[in-house]
Amino acid sequence: MRINLEQPLHTVPFILFDLESTGLDAQAGHRICEIAAIRIEQRQVVAQLEQLVNPERLIDPDAFAVNGITQAMVAAAPPFSSVVPQLLELADGGVLVAHNAYFDVGFLTTELQLLGLPPLGNPVIDTLALARRYITARRYNLGALASSLGARVPTHRAMSDVLALRSVFEHLIDLLYRKGVHTLDDLLRAQRGLLPGDLESRISQQISAAIAAGQELTISYRTNGGEPVERRILPLGMVVEGRRHLLHAFCYLRNAPRSFSLDRLSLLAGPSQANDAI
């Protein structure tokens, strides 16, 4: 899926979404038990999805303590496979937005993988990363940020969290617009810690181009103390976390979502078949 990076922000379809799950680790077998999403075009909701999902496994007590979803509530709910067509239609051609987005994207990717479907190639905006970069707050969880804006505090049910997310996201968009962030490319760069006029490394530009084109990359990556390993990845987004510049991607070597530090990564094949390193 190719995205036009030069789109003005007011013309970009944004898909704000949230998941509730049976536990915190998709790789350990936890599953989605509720999903909610709204598609916003020109700040108007044009479509939405809110659905309990039968996770086909038990809900952990710790998860129930947070979201209040019981086994009885999901027993008659459809499986994730029945929700996928509506989700894909809702997300088509848009930019995904979530708070701590790559946690949710990881769950979505795992569920799609179980169905033999590829990862979503949509660009991803993480409001947690943006808030930490551009808002001064005592706490950055969704509830604290929504409360500070006078919005309704989320209840850890999926649609309640999406509505709180909308308040936080629109506040961030307004704040960043005043800083010169007017296009989708500007917004994705802001997530990488860059405002208009800031210089960016060559490799970061190439990865950004691959994300916009929904294109896979071949990289060489050095783990702690290890030798570089060649990997094929689908890049999903780049963020700044403190002093760390991270690339979130689906790794075909591990067959799972992974995060990569850009200072350990070399690009072997991509949009310009480059062989550049940070």
Secondary structure, 3 states (H helix, E strand, C coil): CCCCCCCEHHHCCEEEEEEEECCCCHHHCCCEEEEEEEEEECCEEEEEEEEECECCCCCCHHHHHHHCCCHHHHHCCCEHHHHHHHHHHHHCCCEEEECCHHHHHHHHHHHHHHCCCCCCCCCEEEHHHHHHHHCCCCCCCHHHHHHHCCCCCCCCCHHHHHHHHHHHHHHHHHHHHCCCCCEHHHHHHHHCCCCCCCCCCHHHHHHHHHHHHCCCEEEEECCCCCCCEEEEEEEEEEEEECCEEEEEEEECCCCEEEEEEHHHEEEEECCCCCCCEC
